[in-house]
Amino acid sequence: MTYKEAMEYIEEIGKKGSVLGLGPVTELLKRLDNPQEKLSVIHVAGTNGKGSICTFLEAMYRAEGKRVGRYISPTLHCYLERIQIDGKYIEEENFAHLLSKAKDRITDMVREGFAIPTAFEVETVIAFLYFVKEKVDLVVLETGMGGREDATNVISKPLCTVFASVGMDHMQFLGDSLEKISYEKAGIIKDRCPVVSYPNRKEVLEVLEKEAILHSTKIDVVLPEKILILNEDIHGSSFLYKDVEYTISMAGEYQIYNAVTAIETKLLLDGKVDACSLHNAKWEGRFEIVSENPFILKDGAHNVDGADALKKSMEKHFTNRKKIYIIGVLEDKEYEKMMAILCPMAVDIFTITPPGKRGLSACVLRDCIRSYCNHVTACVNVEQALQYAQMAYEEYEAAGEEAVIVAWGSLSYIGQIVSKE
């Protein structure tokens, strides 16, 4: 099987729908000798911050010389980005070879009357096979969506389960309340497996704690009052936690809590943290400076909690700057609420249609925003939006007014916002 044939097969099974539950992926893994059981896994669920927490964990373990596998979705740049070891993406040849191996078992399953696994389930299986083949020391594994019925929830004995910030997202699949969503996320908790949580809302923690009791374990919750923030600006933060000073280069106060969630996980597992390793942790598209001339930021705020966090960061760091937005969102998100949170701050907004079937039309988004901002333009692509945004930026700067361009929304387009410097 060539890589081209592999991608055609992934696209083909992606059209076949899905069966609720973990039955198909579990059956496929069994036929492949359960590679997931041969891995040491830290399993991470949540709504916002999963990727940042995983990045901090990866940095700490790599600083010790460990080989760390990551399974990521969504991706910013390319398909193969989702399966990587020490930051290096799986090669096309490896992906095609492992998919060919899985395809043979899937063919047998279908012949015997089993349901076909989804594309995401097959990709998850490929990741496990690859990590076993490459003999990684550790896998930092993100759930795709939810937890209880997520394809990654085939790990029976993780080293630890970790919860990032839990909020309202994917309600059509996970439930229409924070409690229901938390219940689905909590499904990754396993018997006597340690649990660490970001400083989540009370109603989230109550659900996590109830699930932990059912599995004879307890939750170690990060407490903000035990963190002393020394400095927090657009270039990162420094803080004290348990009498140790840490510096991170990811901006935003919430990244401090993400970092401490990762630190607490590492301390819980082996009691050792290389404080210097966190400074080198980078996670693209999270309140990230793309360019300083013109000043351009990008942020993957794609749900209501993400919009709230971005608003707080904007108010703190760019109070007196004219805010110019580039926005693209998916149609199944609560985009009206997101626009109500962030768009009143903007002076100019340029909308785009993100790639994929779920991308909300730039024109629909423009019409939604008009009640919050007088200058809204629907653009044909990201390149045009950047061009128009930079023209507006230059006009404000020429008039003696500082400005900032912020590209935010769906991660599916954020990777296209790159520096031209």
Residue pairs with C-beta under 8 A, 6 or more apart in sequence:
1 9
1 96
1 97
1 99
1 100
1 103
2 96
3 92
3 93
3 95
3 96
5 96
6 95
6 96
6 99
6 100
7 79
9 99
9 103
10 99
10 119
10 122
10 123
11 119
13 106
13 116
13 117
13 118
13 119
13 122
14 118
14 119
16 116
16 118
18 118
19 115
20 149
21 149
22 149
22 151
22 153
22 154
23 114
23 115
24 109
24 114
24 115
24 116
24 117
24 118
24 121
25 117
25 118
25 121
25 124
25 125
25 151
25 154
26 154
27 109
27 114
28 102
28 105
28 106
28 109
28 117
28 121
28 122
28 125
29 35
29 36
29 125
29 128
29 154
31 105
31 108
31 109
32 101
32 102
32 105
32 125
32 129
35 125
35 128
35 129
35 131
35 132
36 128
36 154
36 155
37 156
37 157
38 132
39 69
39 128
39 131
39 132
39 136
39 139
39 155
40 137
40 138
40 139
40 159
41 138
41 139
41 140
41 141
41 155
41 158
41 159
42 57
42 138
42 139
42 140
42 141
42 158
42 159
42 160
42 161
42 162
42 265
42 269
43 141
43 143
43 152
43 153
43 155
43 158
43 160
43 161
43 162
43 188
44 50
44 53
44 54
44 57
44 140
44 141
44 142
44 143
44 161
44 162
44 163
44 164
45 142
45 143
45 146
45 147
45 150
45 161
45 162
45 163
45 164
45 185
45 188
46 53
46 143
46 162
46 163
46 164
46 165
46 166
46 185
46 198
47 164
47 165
47 166
47 167
47 168
47 169
47 181
47 185
47 303
47 305
48 164
48 165
48 167
48 254
48 303
48 305
48 306
48 309
49 164
49 165
49 198
49 254
49 257
49 258
49 261
50 142
50 143
50 164
51 72
51 142
51 283
51 286
52 164
52 250
52 255
52 258
52 259
52 283
52 286
53 162
53 164
53 198
53 258
53 261
53 262
53 265
54 70
54 72
54 140
54 142
54 262
55 281
55 282
55 283
56 248
56 258
56 259
56 261
56 262
56 263
56 278
56 281
57 68
57 140
57 262
57 265
57 266
58 68
58 70
58 140
58 281
59 277
59 278
59 280
59 281
60 262
60 263
60 266
60 273
60 274
60 277
60 278
61 68
61 137
61 138
61 140
61 266
62 68
62 86
62 277
63 274
63 276
63 277
64 272
64 274
66 137
66 138
67 85
67 86
67 134
67 135
67 136
67 137
67 138
68 85
68 86
68 136
68 137
68 138
68 139
68 140
69 83
69 84
69 85
69 127
69 130
69 131
69 134
69 136
69 138
69 139
69 140
70 83
70 84
70 85
70 139
70 140
70 141
70 142
71 82
71 83
71 124
71 127
71 139
71 141
71 142
71 152
72 81
72 82
72 83
72 84
72 142
73 82
73 120
73 142
73 144
74 411
74 412
75 81
75 82
75 411
75 415
76 284
76 285
76 411
76 414
76 415
77 415
78 89
80 89
80 90
80 91
80 92
80 95
81 89
82 123
82 127
83 89
83 90
83 95
83 123
83 126
83 127
83 130
84 90
85 130
85 131
85 134
85 136
90 126
90 130
94 130
94 133
95 126
95 130
98 126
98 129
98 130
98 133
99 122
99 126
101 129
102 122
102 125
102 126
102 129
106 116
106 117
106 122
109 115
109 116
110 116
117 125
117 151
118 151
120 144
120 151
121 151
124 144
124 151
124 152
124 154
131 139
138 159
141 152
141 155
141 158
142 152
143 150
143 152
143 153
143 185
143 188
144 150
144 151
144 152
145 170
145 173
145 174
146 170
146 173
146 174
146 181
146 184
146 185
146 187
147 153
147 184
147 185
147 186
147 187
147 188
148 183
148 184
148 185
148 186
148 187
148 188
149 184
149 187
150 187
150 188
152 188
153 187
153 188
155 188
155 190
156 190
157 190
157 193
158 188
158 190
158 193
159 193
159 194
159 269
160 193
160 194
160 195
160 196
160 265
160 268
160 269
161 188
161 189
161 190
161 193
161 194
161 195
161 196
162 195
162 196
162 197
162 261
162 262
162 265
163 185
163 186
163 195
163 196
163 197
163 198
163 200
163 204
163 208
164 198
164 258
164 261
165 198
165 200
165 254
165 257
165 305
166 178
166 181
166 182
166 185
166 198
166 200
166 201
166 204
167 178
167 181
167 303
167 304
167 305
168 178
168 181
168 303
168 304
168 305
168 334
169 181
169 302
169 303
169 304
169 305
169 333
170 181
171 181
172 332
174 180
174 181
174 184
174 185
175 181
175 183
175 184
178 201
178 203
178 204
179 203
179 206
179 207
182 203
182 204
182 207
182 208
183 207
183 211
185 208
186 207
186 208
186 210
186 211
186 212
187 211
189 195
189 208
189 211
189 212
189 214
189 215
189 217
190 215
191 215
191 216
191 217
192 215
192 216
192 217
193 215
193 217
194 217
194 220
194 268
194 269
195 208
195 212
195 217
195 218
195 219
195 220
196 219
196 220
196 221
196 222
196 261
196 264
196 265
196 268
197 205
197 208
197 219
197 220
197 221
197 222
197 261
198 222
198 257
198 258
198 261
199 221
199 222
199 223
199 224
199 257
200 208
200 221
205 219
205 221
208 219
209 218
209 219
212 218
212 219
220 264
220 268
222 257
222 260
222 261
222 264
224 257
226 241
226 242
227 239
227 240
227 241
227 256
227 257
227 260
228 239
228 240
228 241
229 237
229 238
229 239
229 253
229 256
230 237
230 238
230 239
230 240
230 245
231 237
231 238
232 238
232 239
232 251
232 253
232 256
232 316
233 251
233 317
234 251
234 289
234 317
235 249
235 251
235 289
236 247
236 248
236 249
236 250
236 251
236 255
236 279
237 247
237 248
237 250
237 251
237 253
237 255
237 256
238 245
238 246
238 247
238 248
239 245
239 246
239 256
239 259
239 260
240 246
241 260
241 263
242 267
244 273
244 275
245 275
246 259
246 263
246 275
246 278
246 279
247 275
247 278
247 279
248 255
248 256
248 259
248 278
248 279
248 281
249 279
249 280
249 281
249 282
250 258
250 259
250 281
250 282
250 283
250 286
250 287
251 287
251 288
251 289
251 313
251 317
252 286
252 287
252 309
252 313
253 312
253 313
253 316
254 309
255 286
255 287
259 278
259 281
262 278
263 273
263 278
266 272
266 273
267 273
284 414
284 415
285 298
285 299
285 300
285 411
285 414
285 415
286 299
286 300
287 297
287 299
287 310
287 313
288 297
288 298
288 299
289 295
289 296
289 297
290 296
290 297
290 298
290 407
290 417
290 418
290 419
291 419
291 420
291 421
293 421
294 390
294 393
294 394
294 397
294 403
294 405
295 321
295 393
295 402
295 403
295 404
295 405
296 404
296 405
296 406
296 407
296 417
296 419
297 404
297 405
297 406
297 407
298 406
298 407
298 408
298 414
298 417
299 306
299 310
299 313
299 406
299 407
299 408
299 414
300 306
300 408
300 409
300 410
300 411
300 414
301 307
301 309
301 310
301 338
301 342
301 408
301 409
302 329
302 330
302 333
302 409
302 410
302 411
303 333
303 334
303 338
304 334
304 337
304 338
304 341
306 338
307 337
307 338
307 341
307 342
308 341
310 342
310 406
310 408
311 341
311 342
311 345
314 323
314 342
314 345
314 406
315 345
318 404
320 402
321 402
321 403
321 404
322 347
322 348
322 396
322 401
322 402
322 403
322 404
323 345
323 346
323 347
323 403
323 404
323 406
324 346
324 347
324 348
324 349
324 350
324 389
324 392
324 393
324 396
324 403
324 404
324 405
324 406
325 342
325 343
325 346
325 348
325 349
325 350
325 389
325 405
325 406
325 407
325 408
326 349
326 350
326 351
326 352
326 382
326 385
326 386
326 389
326 405
326 406
326 407
326 408
326 417
327 339
327 349
327 350
327 351
327 352
327 365
327 369
327 407
327 408
327 409
328 351
328 352
328 353
328 354
328 359
328 360
328 362
328 365
328 382
328 409
328 410
328 412
328 413
329 335
329 338
329 354
329 360
329 365
329 409
329 410
330 354
330 356
330 358
330 359
330 360
330 410
330 412
331 358
331 359
331 360
331 361
331 364
332 358
333 360
333 410
335 360
335 365
335 368
336 368
338 409
339 365
339 368
339 369
339 372
340 372
342 408
343 349
343 369
343 372
343 373
344 372
344 373
346 372
346 373
347 373
347 375
347 392
347 396
348 373
348 375
348 376
348 377
348 389
348 392
349 366
349 369
349 373
349 375
349 376
349 377
350 376
350 377
350 378
350 379
350 384
350 385
350 388
350 389
351 362
351 363
351 365
351 366
351 369
351 376
351 377
351 378
351 379
351 385
352 362
352 378
352 379
352 381
352 382
352 385
352 413
353 359
353 360
353 361
353 362
354 360
354 409
354 410
354 412
354 413
355 412
355 413
356 412
359 410
359 412
361 378
362 378
362 379
362 380
363 378
365 378
366 376
366 377
366 378
369 376
370 376
377 388
379 385
379 388
382 413
382 416
382 417
383 416
385 407
386 405
386 407
386 417
389 405
390 405
392 403
393 403
393 404
393 405
396 402
396 403
397 403
407 414
407 417
408 414
